[in-house]
Amino acid sequence: MLASSSDLAPAVEGLWNAWEIHCLIVVSLLLQVLLFLFAGWRRCCASPILGTVLWLAYLSADSVAVFVLGHLAVHASEPGHQLLSFWAPFVLVHLGGQDTITALSRQDNELWKRHLLQLAIQTAVAGYVVGKASWPDRRLKLAMVLMFISGFFKYAERIMYLFSARPNFLNSPISWKLMEDGAKEAMEKTLVRMSKGSSSSSAMSGLMEAFSLSTNNMAGDTPLNKVATITLADDGKLPDMLKEFQSRKFHHKAYEYVGALLVYCYRRLYTKQDAMGAIVLVPSGRQPDDTESNDHRRESPPSYRIRRAVFETIFYGLPTLFPYVAIPMALALFVASEKGSSTGTSRADIMVSYLLLVGAVVLEVCSVANFFLSYTCLSDLHKNQWSEQLGQYNIIKGANTSPLCRLVCGRDVERITIPPITKEFILDSLLASGTRKEWNIASTRGQLALRKWPTLKSLEESVRSGVDFPTTVLIWHIATCMCSRHTDGVTASIYGVVKEPKQLMSMELSNYIMYLVFKCNVMLTTTSQVLHDEVLLKIRRDKDAVMEIFPQEINKVVEHEESKEEQDGIQIEHEESKEHMKKLHQSDQVLYSPDVLLDRAREVAQELINGIRDEAERWELISAVWAEMIYYTAPRCGAAFHYEHICTGGEFITHVFVLMYLLGPFLPPPAA
């Protein structure tokens, strides 16, 4: 038995040596097929499994291709394997990647110099491989030349799109800027498009809007309002336009249009698809969009615009279009060439060569079809624009999750499908703020909503600018949980006995902002993170501590409401608590002590329940406060956050950010 095992090892080794290069080049092709088929799914799917598979495929594709090219440089000249040299150009084609994915993440776009160096090195190695080979048939040699040029162009094209999608280029003066009409006309066209959804206008006009969006707001950390909306707001015309738009109830279509724009942004930043459309179909000398002004058309002399259009079509179009023509020609030449037994070529090498050629042709044809379908079948293109999910993090639930489960399963974070009522509420609140000319809503944390209740002083203190935003979120999150447990004097679960529509919505928005701040590190400070961890530890350490967060004094207000004597006693206790909290507000202890933070959250909950006896009004206020926190968070997530998350399923906060950008000067000034 031992002897047979020892004899088996050399046989397996010999078999691997004979088929190693064949297997690797086929694996390289299969990785390209995998990336073409599934790369687009990450835009509308937040599955970590899909993300991991694409991550492995994306990184392995380049590594396997480089490994294959190195082996070809060593073994291509072996007797009986002269056709291996023909495979070297295919490695360049594979390194060029697929139109459905140029970059896996934002950081890949910034690494364009690394790919440029690899282009020079791998092109030289591929040239060495094909240069030392003998090509007895001129048709085979011509096929090799066509594939080599195609591979070089595809790899260079990928680097060009990596370069053009990096943040520094998007924010540079030479990047393309969208010209606008007059303020009123531009806003009217925007509202019309939003009322019609993703099929509002031509794909090219949506692409141009997405170019403006990605250039102005995903390139740096300072979001910019549109000039048109600022002008209209100053003239006083915008509130009436927003009021009319709100009355027509175009909520679903508005979100559909925003989703379509983000689809174009995704393609602009992570694929070749819409980058190709913008560069090839839209020369810089003209504006194809219907928002082009006559003055802009006359800025440049016709001869200059023609020369520039011709130059850009040749410079950008030739590398893009050449492979689509050259690769099928190479297949035809390979079929007609001499490559049989008379040339000493193995049958396996011929079959693999056919597989590589046919695979390349199929991928190119599918890329062309995908490109044109994306501009003709918009309704199908935008059916699944993003994951439509909200991340949920509740600190009370998180305290009951073991550290091992959080590490392995991530069970302290859940994902729910965003309810339509929540999307409508956020858009309605934004439009209502515009009709009231509350353009500074992105600089408030709930102050505008609390102005309706001037007697609730502790609530105003909880959202004041002196407390950093993550701490404010933590206070209101715990207070919202307290109010949710207290429903008509009944102690319920964390989410409470849901009676009011705004109650569940408030909890979902609260959990979502907690997820953004404490799980995605949006505006998170070290102090707030430490404070959060200490509160979480305090709750987890003692199960009774959870009940202490919801003191019985809150319930006593309702249970003994008819007893004047007890009610007066509670009122005195309430006043003493307010005085105590006032002193705490004047100190910085809330930034460091979990006990003080819990006391402040208790004070907020007490004030909400005691000051607003009508439950519907109470939850109306709480939901309005969380809506303002959504508007406060959206432009402050940072360009990198929006840039990165549109390729991982998307985030609702990004859609809110785009709505604020489109509908008015809601974005805060740079200093705010």
N, C-alpha and C positions, 0 to 999 in steps of 0.2 A: 504493500500500500504506500509506504514511504517512497519507494522508488518511482512509482507511478506519479506521485505528487511532484517529485523533483523533475520528472520528465515533462510534466504539464506546464511548469513555469516558463521554460524557454519557448514552448509552443505558443503560449499566450502572449509572451513578449514579442515574438516574431510576428504574430497576427496584428498586434497593436502597431508595431513599427511599419507594417505594410499598409495599414489603413488609417494611421494617425492623422495625416494631413487631410485625407478625404473627410473624415468625421468632423474635424475642426472647421473646415470651410463650409460644410453643410450646417453645422451648429451656428456659424456666423450668419448664414442666410436665414435660418429659422428664427434667430433673435430679431432680425430685421422684420420678419413677418409678424412676430409677436408684438413688436413695438408699433408697427403700422396699425394692427387690428385693435389694440387695447389702450394705446397711449391716450386717446381722446376720452376714454371713460373717466379718467381722474378728474376731469372738469366737473362732472356731475355726480361723483361718487366719493364719499369720505371714508371708504373702507380701508382700514390699515393693511389688510391682506393684499388688496390691489396695489396700494402704495409700495409695499415691500416687494411684490413681484416686479413691478415696473422699475423700481430702484435697482434690483439685481440685474434685470435685463439691460437697462441703460448702461450700467457700469460694465457689465460683462461683454456687451457688444463691442466696445472699443478695445477691451483687453484681449478678447479672442481674436479680433481682426489683426491687431498688432502681433500677437503670438503666431498667427498663421503666416503673416508676411515674413517674419523672421525665419520660420521653417522653410518657406519657399526659397529664401535666399541661400539656404544651405543645401536643400535637396532637389531643387528644380532641374539641375543639370544631370541628374542621375540617369543612366541608360534605361530606356523604356518609359521614362516619365517626362519627356520633353514638353508635354502639354501642360504640365504644372505651371510653367511660366505664364501661361495664358490666364491663370487665376489671380495673378498679382493685381491687375487693374480692378478686379472685383472687390478686393480688399479696400481699395480707395473708395469704391462705390458704397460699400458698407460703412466705412468711416464717415461718409457724407450723411448718413442717417436718413430718416424718413421725414416726409413733409408734416406728419402728424406730431412730431416732437423734435425740436432742436435742443432744448434745454429741459432738464428735469426740475431745476429749481432756479431761483433768482441768482444764486451764487454761480451757477454754470455760465450764465451770460457774462458775468464779470471775469471768467477765466478764458476769454477768447484768445488771449495771447498764448496761453498754453496750447490751445488747439492750432494756432497759427504756426508755432514751432513744430508741432507734430506733423502738420501738413508738409512742411519743408523736409522733415526727416523721412516720413513714410513715402513721400513722392520720390525722394532720392533712392530709397531702398527698392521701391517698385520699379523704378527706372533701371536700377542695377540688375534686377531679376530678369526683366524682359530684354535688357541689352545684351546679356551674355547668352541668351537662347538663340538657337538657329530656327529660322522660319522658312522652311522649304516651299510653302505655298503662300503666294502673295496675298490671296484672299484671307487667309488666316492671320497674316501679319496686319492687314488693313483692319480686320475685326479687332485685333489687339489694340491698334492705335486708337480706334473709335472708343473702345472701352476705357482706355487709359485717359483720354481727354475727358470723357464723361465722368470718370471717377474723380479726376482733379477738380473739375468744375463743381461737382456735387459737394465735395469736401470744402472747397473755397466758399461755396454758397452758404453752407452751414455756418462757417466762421463769420461771414458777412452778417447773417441774421443774429448770431450771438452778439456781435459788435453793436448792431443797431438796436438791440433790446436791452442793453445794459443801462443802468440808471444814469450814468454820467452822459451818455449820448442822448438819452431822452430829454435831459435837462439842458442840453447844449444849444447855443444859438443856431447851429446849422440844422437842427432837427426840424421836421416839417411842422408848421403851425397852421391851424385852421383859421381861415378868414371868415368874418362874420358880417351879416347884413346889419341893417339898422336894428336897434334894441328891440323894438316892438315886433318887427317882422321875424326876428330870430326866435323870440320867445313864443310867438304864435305857432311857428313851425315845430318847435320843441313840444308844445302842448298837443298839437295835432298828432304828432308821431306817438306821443305817450298814450293818447286816446285810442290809437289803432293797434298798439302792441308791437310785436316783433315784425309784423308785415306792414308797418306804417309807411315805409318808403323803400327805395332801392337799397340793395345790400351795400352798394358803394357809399351811399350817404351815411348809413350806419357805421361803416368802416371809418369814414372820416371823423364822425363824432367820437368813435372809440379812440382814434389817434389823438384827438384833442384831449380826451379824458386821460389816457395813459401818459401823454406828454406832460400835461399840467399838474396831475395829481398823483401819479405813481412813480415819479422820478425823484422827488425830494420829500422832505418832511413837512413842508409848508403848503397845505392845500390852498388853491386860489379860486375865488369866485369868478364866474363868467362876467365879462364886461357888460353884456346885454342885461343881465339881471340887476347889476348894480345901477345901471342907468335907469331902468324901469322903476326900481325901488325909489330912487331919488325923485323921479317924476310923479310918483304916486299912482302909476297905472297898474303896477303889478298886483296889488291886493285884489282888485276887481277881477283880474284875469284868473287868479288862483281861486277866488270864490266861485266863479262860473265853472271852472274845471272841477272843483269839489262837488258842485251840485249835480254834475253829470254821472258821478259814481263810476269813474274809469279806473278803479283801484287795481283790478286784475290786469288790465291792459298796461297800466303804468309799470307795474312790476315786471310784466312780460317784456316791455321795451327795455327796461333797465337790465334785465337778464340777458337780452340780446346784445346790448352794448358790451356787457362783461364777457360774453362769448367772443366777441371781436377783440376785446382787450387780451383775453387769454391767447387767442391765435396770434395776435401781434407780438406778444412777449415770449411765447413758448413754442411756436411752430413756424413753418415757412408759408402756411396757407394764405393768411391775409397780408402778411408782409409781402409776399409775391404779388398779390393783387394790388396793393398800394403802390409798390415801386414800379411794376411793369405797366399797369393799366392807368396810373395817375402820374404822369410826368410833372415835375415841379413847376413847369411853365404854365399850367392851366389848372382850373378847378372844375371837376365834373359834377360836384354837388350842386343842388338847386339853391344853396345859400350863397353862391358866388355873386359878388357885386360887380356891376359894370365897370366901376373905377378900377377894381383889381385886374380885370381883363385887359385894361389899357395901360397897366403899369410898365410892361415890357414890350419892346418892339416885336412885331410878328416874326421877323427873321431870327431874333435871339431865341424866342420861345421854340421855334421849329428846330433850330440847331440843338438846343438843350434837350428837347424831347427825343430827337434822333440819338444823341449821345447817350442819354439815360436808357433808352430802349436797347441799344447795343451793349452798353456796359453792364446793365442789370439783366436784360432779357436773354442775352446769349448764353451766359452760364446756366440760366434757369431752363431755357427751352432746348438747348443742345442735347442733353441726355435723352429727352423724349423722342428725338428723331434718331440719334446715333445708336442707341441700344438695340432697337428693332433691326436696324441695318446690320449691326454686328451679328445678330442671330442669323440673319439671312446669309451673310458671308460665311459664317461658321458652318452652316448646313451645306453650302456649296464647296467648301474647301476639302482638300485631301487630308484625311486624318485616320485612315484605316490601318490595318495590320502592315501594309507596305511601308508605312512611316515608322513602325516600331512603337506605336502608341497603344497603351493598354485600353481595353474596353471600359474598365472602371473609370479611367481618366476622362474618356469621352462622355460617358453617361453623367458624371459629375459636372462636366463643362456644360452639357445641355441643361442640366438642372439649374445651374447658376444663371445661364442666359435666359431661360424661360422665366425663372423666378424674378430676375431683374425687370424683364419686360412686363410681367403681370403687375409688379409693384408700381412701375411707372404708369401703366394704364389706369390702375386703381387710384393713383394720386391725381391724375388728370380728371378722372370722373368725380372724385371727391371734391376737387377744387370747383368744378363747374356746378355740381349739385348744390354746393354750399351757397351759390349765388342765384340759384333758380328755384330751389325747394326750401324756402325760408321757414315755412310752417313746420316741415319735418325736422329741419335743422335745430329749431329752438324748442322742441317739445320738452326735452330734459336739459334745462339750462344750468341747474346746479342741484345740490343734494336736497334742498328744501328742508334742512334740519337745523335745529338749535342745540348747541352744547348746553348741558345743564350741570351745574355744580351747586349742591346744597351743603352747607357746612354742618348742619345737624345730621344729615344722612352720612356725610363723610366721616363724622366722628364715630359712627358705628361700623365703619369698614376697616378691616384689619390692614396694617401697613403692607403685608405680603400680597393681599388681594389688590390693593391699589397699585402696587409695583408691577404685578404680573398681568392683571386683568384690567387695570384702570377703572375699577368699578365705582370710584367716587365721581366719575364723569359719565353722564348718560347723554344720549342724543334722542331728541324727539322731533317729529314732523311739525313744522311750524303751522299753527292753525291759521286759516284765512282771516279770522276775526282779528288776530294780532297784527297781521300785515295791514289790514284796513285801518285799524286803530292808529298805528304809527304814521301812516300816510295822512289820515284825517287830521291828526294832531299837528303834523307839520304844516299842512295847508291852512289850518285854522290859525296857526301862529303867523303865517304870512298875511292872512286877511286882517289880523290885528296889528300888523307891522312890527311884530316881535322878531326882528331879524337877528337879534343877539341870543336866540334860544340855544345856540351851540356853546355859549359861554355861561350858561346857568346850570345848576344841578338840581333844580326843583324849586328855585325861588319864585319863578313865574306862577307855578301852580299854587304855591303856599301863600301868594299875595291875597287869595280869596279868603284866607283864614288868618287874619292879622293877629288874633288873640292867641294863636298857638305858637308861643315864642320859642319853646324848646325845639320845635321842628325847624324853625329858621336857623337856630344855632347849629343844628346837626348837619346842615348843608352849606354852612358858611365857608368862604374861601380859605379861612385860616386852618381848616382841617384838610389834609391831603385827600385826594379823591378816592383812593382805595380804602382808606379808613371810613370815609363817608359811605361808600358802598357796603362795607362790612356792617356798619351800624344799621343802615336801613334794611339790609338783608335779614339780619336777626330780628329787627323790629317787625318786618313783614311776616316772618315765620310766627312771631308771637301773636300778631293780629289774626293770622290764618288759623291758629289753634283756638283763638277765642272767637267763637261764632255764636252769637245770642247767648253768651254766658256758658256755653258748652265747651269743655276741654276736648279737643279732637286730635287728629293726627297732625303731622307736620304741615300737610296741605289743607288741613281743616275740612269741615263739612262745607263743600262748595255750594253756595247758594247764589252768589252774585257772579255774573259773567266776568267781571273785572278781577275777581279774586284769583282764579286760576291763571289768568293772563298776567297779573302782577307777580305771582310766584314764578312763572316761566321767564318773564323779563328779568326778575331779580336773579334767578339762577343763571341766566345767560350772561348777565354782566359780571357775576361772580366768576363764571367760567372764563370770560375774556380777561379779567383782571388777574385772577389768581392761578389760572391754568395756562393762559396765553401770554401772561406778563405784560398786558397792556397798561401802561402808566404805573406799573408796580414799582414801589420804592422798597428799599431794604427794610426800613422801619415797619412798613405796612406788612411785609411778608413775615417778619418776626412776630408782629402782633397777631397776625392771622394764625400762625403756628401755635402760639401760646394759647389762644382762645380754643383752637381745635384740641390741643392737648388737655386743657382744663375740662372740656366737655367729655373727652374720651376717658379721662382718668377716673371720673366719678359719674356714674349713670344718673345719680340724683342731681348732679349739676345741670343736666339738661332741663329738669323740672324747675330748678332755681331760676333759669332764664325766663320762665313763664310764671311769675309769682302770683300767689293767690290774691294779692291786693287788687289786681286788675279785675278779677272775677267779682270781688266784693262790691265793686261799683255798681254792677248790674243786679247781683243777688239781693242786696240790701238797699236798692234804690228807693223803695217806698218808706224806708225808715229814716226819718229826717235826722235823728240823733246820730245813727251810725254813718249816715251820708256826710254829716258835718265833720265827724271824726276822720272819715276817709279824706275829705277835702283838706282838713288841716294837715294830715299826713302827706297828702299830695303836694300841698304848698311847701311843706318842709323839704320834700324830695326835690322840688323844683329849685329851692334855694340852695340845696346841697349841690345839685347839678350845675347851677349857675357858677358856683365857686370852682367846680371842676373845669367848667368851660374856660375859665380865666387862667388855667394852668395848662402845662403841656403833658400832664400825666396821661391823658387819653391816648397819646401816641405810643406809650410804653406799657401801660398796665391793662391786662385783659379784664380785670375786675371793673376798672373804670369804664372800659368800652361796653361791657355788658350792662352796667348801670345806665349808661347813656342810651343804649338800645332799649332798655326797659322803660326809660323815661319817654322816649319817642313813642313806644307802643301805648303807654299809659295816656299820653296826650292825645293820640289818635282815637283811642276808645272813649276816653272821658270827654274829649272836646267835640267829637263827631259821633253822636248817638245813632244816627241813621247809617246803617251798614252800607247801603248803596252809595251814599255820598262819601263814606270813608274809603271804600275801595276805588271810587272814582278819583279821589285825591291821590291815593297811593299809586295807582296806575299812571296818573299824570306825572308824578314825580319820577317814576322809572322811565317814562317816555323821554323826559328831559335828560335823564342820565344817558339814555341811548344816543340822543342828539349830541350830548357833550362828548361821548366816547368816540363816535364815528369819525370825526376829522382828526382825532388825536391818537388813533391807533398807529399812525405812521404809515408812510407810503410803502415801506417794506412789508408791513402786515397785509395790506390789501394786495400788493404785488404777489406775495407768496401764496396766499390762501385761495386765489382764483384757480389754482391748479391742483387743489386738494379738496375739491368738493364745494368750495365757496362758503362764505360766511354772510349771514343776514346783515351784519353791521356794514358790510361793503355795499350792499344794495341801498341801505339807508343813506350812506355817504353819497352815493351817486344821485339819489333823489334830492338831497340837500344841495348838491352841485347844480342840478338841472333846474330846480324850481324857484330858486331865489338866492339872494346873497346871505344864505344861512351860515356859510362857513366862517369861522372866526378870523379876525385879522391876525397877521403873523405874530404879533406880540402877545396875543391872548392865549 
